[in-house]
Amino acid sequence: MKNTKDIGFRIKKLREERNISQEELAVQLSISQSKLSKIENGHLNASLPLMIATCNLFNLSLADLTKDIQNIS
């Protein structure tokens, strides 16, 4: 399992690099802004379908989204 805090941080970084607000990204992902905030801050796991949708929006592979993220021991 990937470290969910790292995945959330990666999503936040991608969003900020593209100057997209949390609210805008949440709408594009069909989730609430509150849920996106919890994911970005590591308080909630990003589901696989959500990670895939994020990859599609940012034109990334799932491997790109999760690369260099350490496994939880």
SEFIZA-3560 file (N, C-alpha, C; in Angstrom, 3 decimals):
REM SEFIZA-3560
<numar><xx>0.839</xx><yy>-1.185</yy><zz>0.000</zz><atom>N</atom></numar>
<numar><xx>0.000</xx><yy>0.000</yy><zz>0.000</zz><atom>CA</atom></numar>
<numar><xx>0.881</xx><yy>1.243</yy><zz>0.000</zz><atom>C</atom></numar>
<numar><xx>0.512</xx><yy>2.213</yy><zz>-0.791</zz><atom>N</atom></numar>
<numar><xx>1.278</xx><yy>3.454</yy><zz>-0.846</zz><atom>CA</atom></numar>
<numar><xx>0.926</xx><yy>4.337</yy><zz>0.345</zz><atom>C</atom></numar>
<numar><xx>1.843</xx><yy>5.189</yy><zz>0.724</zz><atom>N</atom></numar>
<numar><xx>1.616</xx><yy>6.122</yy><zz>1.811</zz><atom>CA</atom></numar>
<numar><xx>0.590</xx><yy>7.154</yy><zz>1.358</zz><atom>C</atom></numar>
<numar><xx>-0.577</xx><yy>7.135</yy><zz>1.971</zz><atom>N</atom></numar>
<numar><xx>-1.668</xx><yy>8.008</yy><zz>1.522</zz><atom>CA</atom></numar>
<numar><xx>-1.371</xx><yy>9.489</yy><zz>1.741</zz><atom>C</atom></numar>
<numar><xx>-0.578</xx><yy>9.808</yy><zz>2.743</zz><atom>N</atom></numar>
<numar><xx>-0.204</xx><yy>11.209</yy><zz>2.938</zz><atom>CA</atom></numar>
<numar><xx>0.618</xx><yy>11.703</yy><zz>1.758</zz><atom>C</atom></numar>
<numar><xx>1.515</xx><yy>10.841</yy><zz>1.269</zz><atom>N</atom></numar>
<numar><xx>2.338</xx><yy>11.220</yy><zz>0.126</zz><atom>CA</atom></numar>
<numar><xx>1.503</xx><yy>11.385</yy><zz>-1.143</zz><atom>C</atom></numar>
<numar><xx>0.529</xx><yy>10.515</yy><zz>-1.332</zz><atom>N</atom></numar>
<numar><xx>-0.333</xx><yy>10.637</yy><zz>-2.513</zz><atom>CA</atom></numar>
<numar><xx>-1.149</xx><yy>11.919</yy><zz>-2.436</zz><atom>C</atom></numar>
<numar><xx>-1.691</xx><yy>12.209</yy><zz>-1.270</zz><atom>N</atom></numar>
<numar><xx>-2.438</xx><yy>13.459</yy><zz>-1.082</zz><atom>CA</atom></numar>
<numar><xx>-1.571</xx><yy>14.679</yy><zz>-1.329</zz><atom>C</atom></numar>
<numar><xx>-0.341</xx><yy>14.644</yy><zz>-0.824</zz><atom>N</atom></numar>
<numar><xx>0.582</xx><yy>15.753</yy><zz>-1.042</zz><atom>CA</atom></numar>
<numar><xx>0.894</xx><yy>15.907</yy><zz>-2.529</zz><atom>C</atom></numar>
<numar><xx>1.060</xx><yy>14.784</yy><zz>-3.220</zz><atom>N</atom></numar>
<numar><xx>1.349</xx><yy>14.824</yy><zz>-4.659</zz><atom>CA</atom></numar>
<numar><xx>0.178</xx><yy>15.455</yy><zz>-5.422</zz><atom>C</atom></numar>
<numar><xx>-1.048</xx><yy>15.091</yy><zz>-5.043</zz><atom>N</atom></numar>
<numar><xx>-2.225</xx><yy>15.677</yy><zz>-5.684</zz><atom>CA</atom></numar>
<numar><xx>-2.256</xx><yy>17.180</yy><zz>-5.438</zz><atom>C</atom></numar>
<numar><xx>-1.979</xx><yy>17.586</yy><zz>-4.215</zz><atom>N</atom></numar>
<numar><xx>-1.963</xx><yy>19.013</yy><zz>-3.881</zz><atom>CA</atom></numar>
<numar><xx>-0.904</xx><yy>19.748</yy><zz>-4.698</zz><atom>C</atom></numar>
<numar><xx>0.270</xx><yy>19.167</yy><zz>-4.788</zz><atom>N</atom></numar>
<numar><xx>1.362</xx><yy>19.794</yy><zz>-5.546</zz><atom>CA</atom></numar>
<numar><xx>0.975</xx><yy>19.951</yy><zz>-7.021</zz><atom>C</atom></numar>
<numar><xx>0.407</xx><yy>18.899</yy><zz>-7.609</zz><atom>N</atom></numar>
<numar><xx>-0.026</xx><yy>18.975</yy><zz>-9.010</zz><atom>CA</atom></numar>
<numar><xx>-1.071</xx><yy>20.078</yy><zz>-9.194</zz><atom>C</atom></numar>
<numar><xx>-2.006</xx><yy>20.148</yy><zz>-8.260</zz><atom>N</atom></numar>
<numar><xx>-3.062</xx><yy>21.159</yy><zz>-8.330</zz><atom>CA</atom></numar>
<numar><xx>-2.471</xx><yy>22.565</yy><zz>-8.244</zz><atom>C</atom></numar>
<numar><xx>-1.586</xx><yy>22.772</yy><zz>-7.297</zz><atom>N</atom></numar>
<numar><xx>-0.990</xx><yy>24.096</yy><zz>-7.104</zz><atom>CA</atom></numar>
<numar><xx>-0.097</xx><yy>24.496</yy><zz>-8.274</zz><atom>C</atom></numar>
<numar><xx>0.637</xx><yy>23.541</yy><zz>-8.842</zz><atom>N</atom></numar>
<numar><xx>1.493</xx><yy>23.846</yy><zz>-9.999</zz><atom>CA</atom></numar>
<numar><xx>0.677</xx><yy>24.342</yy><zz>-11.185</zz><atom>C</atom></numar>
<numar><xx>-0.579</xx><yy>23.919</yy><zz>-11.243</zz><atom>N</atom></numar>
<numar><xx>-1.454</xx><yy>24.309</yy><zz>-12.357</zz><atom>CA</atom></numar>
<numar><xx>-2.404</xx><yy>25.444</yy><zz>-11.977</zz><atom>C</atom></numar>
<numar><xx>-2.178</xx><yy>26.021</yy><zz>-10.801</zz><atom>N</atom></numar>
<numar><xx>-2.993</xx><yy>27.139</yy><zz>-10.312</zz><atom>CA</atom></numar>
<numar><xx>-4.488</xx><yy>26.830</yy><zz>-10.337</zz><atom>C</atom></numar>
<numar><xx>-4.825</xx><yy>25.635</yy><zz>-9.856</zz><atom>N</atom></numar>
<numar><xx>-6.216</xx><yy>25.215</yy><zz>-9.757</zz><atom>CA</atom></numar>
<numar><xx>-6.601</xx><yy>25.243</yy><zz>-8.283</zz><atom>C</atom></numar>
<numar><xx>-7.737</xx><yy>25.814</yy><zz>-7.976</zz><atom>N</atom></numar>
<numar><xx>-8.184</xx><yy>25.848</yy><zz>-6.581</zz><atom>CA</atom></numar>
<numar><xx>-8.685</xx><yy>24.472</yy><zz>-6.162</zz><atom>C</atom></numar>
<numar><xx>-8.747</xx><yy>24.267</yy><zz>-4.858</zz><atom>N</atom></numar>
<numar><xx>-9.302</xx><yy>23.014</yy><zz>-4.348</zz><atom>CA</atom></numar>
<numar><xx>-10.735</xx><yy>22.840</yy><zz>-4.837</zz><atom>C</atom></numar>
<numar><xx>-11.488</xx><yy>23.910</yy><zz>-4.799</zz><atom>N</atom></numar>
<numar><xx>-12.888</xx><yy>23.842</yy><zz>-5.215</zz><atom>CA</atom></numar>
<numar><xx>-13.010</xx><yy>23.428</yy><zz>-6.690</zz><atom>C</atom></numar>
<numar><xx>-12.173</xx><yy>24.012</yy><zz>-7.550</zz><atom>N</atom></numar>
<numar><xx>-12.211</xx><yy>23.671</yy><zz>-8.976</zz><atom>CA</atom></numar>
<numar><xx>-11.864</xx><yy>22.196</yy><zz>-9.201</zz><atom>C</atom></numar>
<numar><xx>-10.805</xx><yy>21.719</yy><zz>-8.544</zz><atom>N</atom></numar>
<numar><xx>-10.410</xx><yy>20.334</yy><zz>-8.725</zz><atom>CA</atom></numar>
<numar><xx>-11.474</xx><yy>19.398</yy><zz>-8.164</zz><atom>C</atom></numar>
<numar><xx>-12.031</xx><yy>19.738</yy><zz>-7.020</zz><atom>N</atom></numar>
<numar><xx>-13.077</xx><yy>18.907</yy><zz>-6.426</zz><atom>CA</atom></numar>
<numar><xx>-14.261</xx><yy>18.762</yy><zz>-7.386</zz><atom>C</atom></numar>
<numar><xx>-14.654</xx><yy>19.843</yy><zz>-8.027</zz><atom>N</atom></numar>
<numar><xx>-15.752</xx><yy>19.786</yy><zz>-8.997</zz><atom>CA</atom></numar>
<numar><xx>-15.381</xx><yy>18.864</yy><zz>-10.147</zz><atom>C</atom></numar>
<numar><xx>-14.166</xx><yy>18.990</yy><zz>-10.651</zz><atom>N</atom></numar>
<numar><xx>-13.719</xx><yy>18.154</yy><zz>-11.773</zz><atom>CA</atom></numar>
<numar><xx>-13.663</xx><yy>16.682</yy><zz>-11.389</zz><atom>C</atom></numar>
<numar><xx>-13.402</xx><yy>16.399</yy><zz>-10.112</zz><atom>N</atom></numar>
<numar><xx>-13.320</xx><yy>15.023</yy><zz>-9.638</zz><atom>CA</atom></numar>
<numar><xx>-14.652</xx><yy>14.509</yy><zz>-9.082</zz><atom>C</atom></numar>
<numar><xx>-15.651</xx><yy>15.371</yy><zz>-9.072</zz><atom>N</atom></numar>
<numar><xx>-16.989</xx><yy>15.030</yy><zz>-8.553</zz><atom>CA</atom></numar>
<numar><xx>-16.958</xx><yy>14.617</yy><zz>-7.081</zz><atom>C</atom></numar>
<numar><xx>-16.163</xx><yy>15.364</yy><zz>-6.291</zz><atom>N</atom></numar>
<numar><xx>-16.129</xx><yy>15.160</yy><zz>-4.845</zz><atom>CA</atom></numar>
<numar><xx>-16.272</xx><yy>16.526</yy><zz>-4.187</zz><atom>C</atom></numar>
<numar><xx>-16.496</xx><yy>16.541</yy><zz>-2.886</zz><atom>N</atom></numar>
<numar><xx>-16.601</xx><yy>17.812</yy><zz>-2.176</zz><atom>CA</atom></numar>
<numar><xx>-15.209</xx><yy>18.410</yy><zz>-1.949</zz><atom>C</atom></numar>
<numar><xx>-15.186</xx><yy>19.714</yy><zz>-1.778</zz><atom>N</atom></numar>
<numar><xx>-13.929</xx><yy>20.399</yy><zz>-1.481</zz><atom>CA</atom></numar>
<numar><xx>-13.382</xx><yy>19.915</yy><zz>-0.146</zz><atom>C</atom></numar>
<numar><xx>-14.271</xx><yy>19.634</yy><zz>0.785</zz><atom>N</atom></numar>
<numar><xx>-13.874</xx><yy>19.135</yy><zz>2.102</zz><atom>CA</atom></numar>
<numar><xx>-13.168</xx><yy>17.787</yy><zz>1.986</zz><atom>C</atom></numar>
<numar><xx>-13.694</xx><yy>16.905</yy><zz>1.155</zz><atom>N</atom></numar>
<numar><xx>-13.074</xx><yy>15.591</yy><zz>0.959</zz><atom>CA</atom></numar>
<numar><xx>-11.703</xx><yy>15.739</yy><zz>0.312</zz><atom>C</atom></numar>
<numar><xx>-11.593</xx><yy>16.619</yy><zz>-0.677</zz><atom>N</atom></numar>
<numar><xx>-10.297</xx><yy>16.848</yy><zz>-1.316</zz><atom>CA</atom></numar>
<numar><xx>-9.297</xx><yy>17.394</yy><zz>-0.306</zz><atom>C</atom></numar>
<numar><xx>-9.719</xx><yy>18.296</yy><zz>0.526</zz><atom>N</atom></numar>
<numar><xx>-8.840</xx><yy>18.844</yy><zz>1.553</zz><atom>CA</atom></numar>
<numar><xx>-8.325</xx><yy>17.750</yy><zz>2.477</zz><atom>C</atom></numar>
<numar><xx>-9.208</xx><yy>16.852</yy><zz>2.891</zz><atom>N</atom></numar>
<numar><xx>-8.804</xx><yy>15.751</yy><zz>3.766</zz><atom>CA</atom></numar>
<numar><xx>-7.812</xx><yy>14.830</yy><zz>3.073</zz><atom>C</atom></numar>
<numar><xx>-8.011</xx><yy>14.587</yy><zz>1.794</zz><atom>N</atom></numar>
<numar><xx>-7.072</xx><yy>13.749</yy><zz>1.031</zz><atom>CA</atom></numar>
<numar><xx>-5.714</xx><yy>14.433</yy><zz>0.936</zz><atom>C</atom></numar>
<numar><xx>-5.724</xx><yy>15.715</yy><zz>0.567</zz><atom>N</atom></numar>
<numar><xx>-4.465</xx><yy>16.445</yy><zz>0.409</zz><atom>CA</atom></numar>
<numar><xx>-3.685</xx><yy>16.546</yy><zz>1.717</zz><atom>C</atom></numar>
<numar><xx>-4.397</xx><yy>16.552</yy><zz>2.835</zz><atom>N</atom></numar>
<numar><xx>-3.738</xx><yy>16.671</yy><zz>4.134</zz><atom>CA</atom></numar>
<numar><xx>-3.472</xx><yy>15.322</yy><zz>4.795</zz><atom>C</atom></numar>
<numar><xx>-3.751</xx><yy>14.229</yy><zz>4.076</zz><atom>N</atom></numar>
<numar><xx>-3.443</xx><yy>12.906</yy><zz>4.579</zz><atom>CA</atom></numar>
<numar><xx>-4.401</xx><yy>12.359</yy><zz>5.616</zz><atom>C</atom></numar>
<numar><xx>-5.576</xx><yy>12.982</yy><zz>5.754</zz><atom>N</atom></numar>
<numar><xx>-6.550</xx><yy>12.521</yy><zz>6.736</zz><atom>CA</atom></numar>
<numar><xx>-7.549</xx><yy>11.526</yy><zz>6.152</zz><atom>C</atom></numar>
<numar><xx>-7.515</xx><yy>11.363</yy><zz>4.834</zz><atom>N</atom></numar>
<numar><xx>-8.436</xx><yy>10.456</yy><zz>4.147</zz><atom>CA</atom></numar>
<numar><xx>-7.699</xx><yy>9.822</yy><zz>2.984</zz><atom>C</atom></numar>
<numar><xx>-7.914</xx><yy>8.551</yy><zz>2.779</zz><atom>N</atom></numar>
<numar><xx>-7.280</xx><yy>7.844</yy><zz>1.669</zz><atom>CA</atom></numar>
<numar><xx>-7.921</xx><yy>8.228</yy><zz>0.340</zz><atom>C</atom></numar>
<numar><xx>-7.108</xx><yy>8.400</yy><zz>-0.661</zz><atom>N</atom></numar>
<numar><xx>-7.606</xx><yy>8.601</yy><zz>-2.019</zz><atom>CA</atom></numar>
<numar><xx>-7.928</xx><yy>7.227</yy><zz>-2.594</zz><atom>C</atom></numar>
<numar><xx>-9.149</xx><yy>7.049</yy><zz>-3.065</zz><atom>N</atom></numar>
<numar><xx>-9.529</xx><yy>5.762</yy><zz>-3.653</zz><atom>CA</atom></numar>
<numar><xx>-8.830</xx><yy>5.588</yy><zz>-4.996</zz><atom>C</atom></numar>
<numar><xx>-8.750</xx><yy>4.349</yy><zz>-5.435</zz><atom>N</atom></numar>
<numar><xx>-8.141</xx><yy>4.077</yy><zz>-6.735</zz><atom>CA</atom></numar>
<numar><xx>-8.892</xx><yy>4.801</yy><zz>-7.860</zz><atom>C</atom></numar>
<numar><xx>-10.229</xx><yy>4.764</yy><zz>-7.894</zz><atom>N</atom></numar>
<numar><xx>-10.930</xx><yy>5.514</yy><zz>-8.949</zz><atom>CA</atom></numar>
<numar><xx>-10.632</xx><yy>7.023</yy><zz>-8.912</zz><atom>C</atom></numar>
<numar><xx>-10.478</xx><yy>7.571</yy><zz>-7.704</zz><atom>N</atom></numar>
<numar><xx>-10.143</xx><yy>8.990</yy><zz>-7.589</zz><atom>CA</atom></numar>
<numar><xx>-8.732</xx><yy>9.254</yy><zz>-8.098</zz><atom>C</atom></numar>
<numar><xx>-7.794</xx><yy>8.368</yy><zz>-7.784</zz><atom>N</atom></numar>
<numar><xx>-6.431</xx><yy>8.544</yy><zz>-8.278</zz><atom>CA</atom></numar>
<numar><xx>-6.403</xx><yy>8.451</yy><zz>-9.806</zz><atom>C</atom></numar>
<numar><xx>-7.166</xx><yy>7.526</yy><zz>-10.365</zz><atom>N</atom></numar>
<numar><xx>-7.219</xx><yy>7.391</yy><zz>-11.824</zz><atom>CA</atom></numar>
<numar><xx>-7.825</xx><yy>8.644</yy><zz>-12.448</zz><atom>C</atom></numar>
<numar><xx>-8.909</xx><yy>9.163</yy><zz>-11.860</zz><atom>N</atom></numar>
<numar><xx>-9.528</xx><yy>10.388</yy><zz>-12.378</zz><atom>CA</atom></numar>
<numar><xx>-8.548</xx><yy>11.560</yy><zz>-12.301</zz><atom>C</atom></numar>
<numar><xx>-7.783</xx><yy>11.632</yy><zz>-11.221</zz><atom>N</atom></numar>
<numar><xx>-6.784</xx><yy>12.687</yy><zz>-11.066</zz><atom>CA</atom></numar>
<numar><xx>-5.717</xx><yy>12.558</yy><zz>-12.155</zz><atom>C</atom></numar>
<numar><xx>-5.264</xx><yy>11.353</yy><zz>-12.380</zz><atom>N</atom></numar>
<numar><xx>-4.268</xx><yy>11.114</yy><zz>-13.433</zz><atom>CA</atom></numar>
<numar><xx>-4.812</xx><yy>11.534</yy><zz>-14.798</zz><atom>C</atom></numar>
<numar><xx>-6.044</xx><yy>11.200</yy><zz>-15.078</zz><atom>N</atom></numar>
<numar><xx>-6.649</xx><yy>11.586</yy><zz>-16.357</zz><atom>CA</atom></numar>
<numar><xx>-6.708</xx><yy>13.100</yy><zz>-16.509</zz><atom>C</atom></numar>
<numar><xx>-7.067</xx><yy>13.806</yy><zz>-15.439</zz><atom>N</atom></numar>
<numar><xx>-7.135</xx><yy>15.269</yy><zz>-15.502</zz><atom>CA</atom></numar>
<numar><xx>-5.767</xx><yy>15.908</yy><zz>-15.727</zz><atom>C</atom></numar>
<numar><xx>-4.742</xx><yy>15.335</yy><zz>-15.104</zz><atom>N</atom></numar>
<numar><xx>-3.403</xx><yy>15.894</yy><zz>-15.193</zz><atom>CA</atom></numar>
<numar><xx>-2.539</xx><yy>15.223</yy><zz>-16.254</zz><atom>C</atom></numar>
<numar><xx>-3.157</xx><yy>14.333</yy><zz>-17.021</zz><atom>N</atom></numar>
<numar><xx>-2.463</xx><yy>13.646</yy><zz>-18.111</zz><atom>CA</atom></numar>
<numar><xx>-1.222</xx><yy>12.900</yy><zz>-17.603</zz><atom>C</atom></numar>
<numar><xx>-1.422</xx><yy>12.120</yy><zz>-16.538</zz><atom>N</atom></numar>
<numar><xx>-0.352</xx><yy>11.329</yy><zz>-15.932</zz><atom>CA</atom></numar>
<numar><xx>-0.766</xx><yy>9.868</yy><zz>-15.903</zz><atom>C</atom></numar>
<numar><xx>0.204</xx><yy>8.990</yy><zz>-15.795</zz><atom>N</atom></numar>
<numar><xx>-0.104</xx><yy>7.591</yy><zz>-15.532</zz><atom>CA</atom></numar>
<numar><xx>-0.203</xx><yy>7.420</yy><zz>-14.017</zz><atom>C</atom></numar>
<numar><xx>-0.827</xx><yy>6.340</yy><zz>-13.600</zz><atom>N</atom></numar>
<numar><xx>-0.902</xx><yy>6.042</yy><zz>-12.174</zz><atom>CA</atom></numar>
<numar><xx>0.502</xx><yy>5.839</yy><zz>-11.611</zz><atom>C</atom></numar>
<numar><xx>1.385</xx><yy>5.262</yy><zz>-12.413</zz><atom>N</atom></numar>
<numar><xx>2.782</xx><yy>5.079</yy><zz>-11.988</zz><atom>CA</atom></numar>
<numar><xx>3.453</xx><yy>6.424</yy><zz>-11.739</zz><atom>C</atom></numar>
<numar><xx>3.156</xx><yy>7.424</yy><zz>-12.588</zz><atom>N</atom></numar>
<numar><xx>3.730</xx><yy>8.759</yy><zz>-12.382</zz><atom>CA</atom></numar>
<numar><xx>3.228</xx><yy>9.376</yy><zz>-11.079</zz><atom>C</atom></numar>
<numar><xx>1.937</xx><yy>9.188</yy><zz>-10.793</zz><atom>N</atom></numar>
<numar><xx>1.364</xx><yy>9.760</yy><zz>-9.570</zz><atom>CA</atom></numar>
<numar><xx>1.986</xx><yy>9.139</yy><zz>-8.329</zz><atom>C</atom></numar>
<numar><xx>2.282</xx><yy>7.843</yy><zz>-8.389</zz><atom>N</atom></numar>
<numar><xx>2.741</xx><yy>7.142</yy><zz>-7.192</zz><atom>CA</atom></numar>
<numar><xx>4.245</xx><yy>6.886</yy><zz>-7.139</zz><atom>C</atom></numar>
<numar><xx>4.985</xx><yy>7.284</yy><zz>-8.169</zz><atom>N</atom></numar>
<numar><xx>6.421</xx><yy>6.990</yy><zz>-8.160</zz><atom>CA</atom></numar>
<numar><xx>7.117</xx><yy>7.723</yy><zz>-7.013</zz><atom>C</atom></numar>
<numar><xx>8.147</xx><yy>7.101</yy><zz>-6.522</zz><atom>N</atom></numar>
<numar><xx>8.967</xx><yy>7.627</yy><zz>-5.423</zz><atom>CA</atom></numar>
<numar><xx>8.226</xx><yy>7.739</yy><zz>-4.105</zz><atom>C</atom></numar>
<numar><xx>7.062</xx><yy>7.119</yy><zz>-4.010</zz><atom>N</atom></numar>
<numar><xx>6.336</xx><yy>7.108</yy><zz>-2.737</zz><atom>CA</atom></numar>
<numar><xx>6.671</xx><yy>5.809</yy><zz>-2.035</zz><atom>C</atom></numar>
<numar><xx>7.085</xx><yy>5.928</yy><zz>-0.797</zz><atom>N</atom></numar>
<numar><xx>7.530</xx><yy>4.769</yy><zz>-0.025</zz><atom>CA</atom></numar>
<numar><xx>6.350</xx><yy>3.937</yy><zz>0.430</zz><atom>C</atom></numar>
<numar><xx>6.538</xx><yy>2.631</yy><zz>0.495</zz><atom>N</atom></numar>
<numar><xx>5.535</xx><yy>1.737</yy><zz>1.062</zz><atom>CA</atom></numar>
<numar><xx>5.487</xx><yy>1.917</yy><zz>2.563</zz><atom>C</atom></numar>
<numar><xx>4.297</xx><yy>1.713</yy><zz>3.112</zz><atom>N</atom></numar>
<numar><xx>4.120</xx><yy>1.755</yy><zz>4.558</zz><atom>CA</atom></numar>
<numar><xx>4.601</xx><yy>0.428</yy><zz>5.124</zz><atom>C</atom></numar>
<numar><xx>5.433</xx><yy>0.467</yy><zz>6.133</zz><atom>N</atom></numar>
<numar><xx>5.953</xx><yy>-0.780</yy><zz>6.726</zz><atom>CA</atom></numar>
<numar><xx>4.984</xx><yy>-1.299</yy><zz>7.758</zz><atom>C</atom></numar>
//
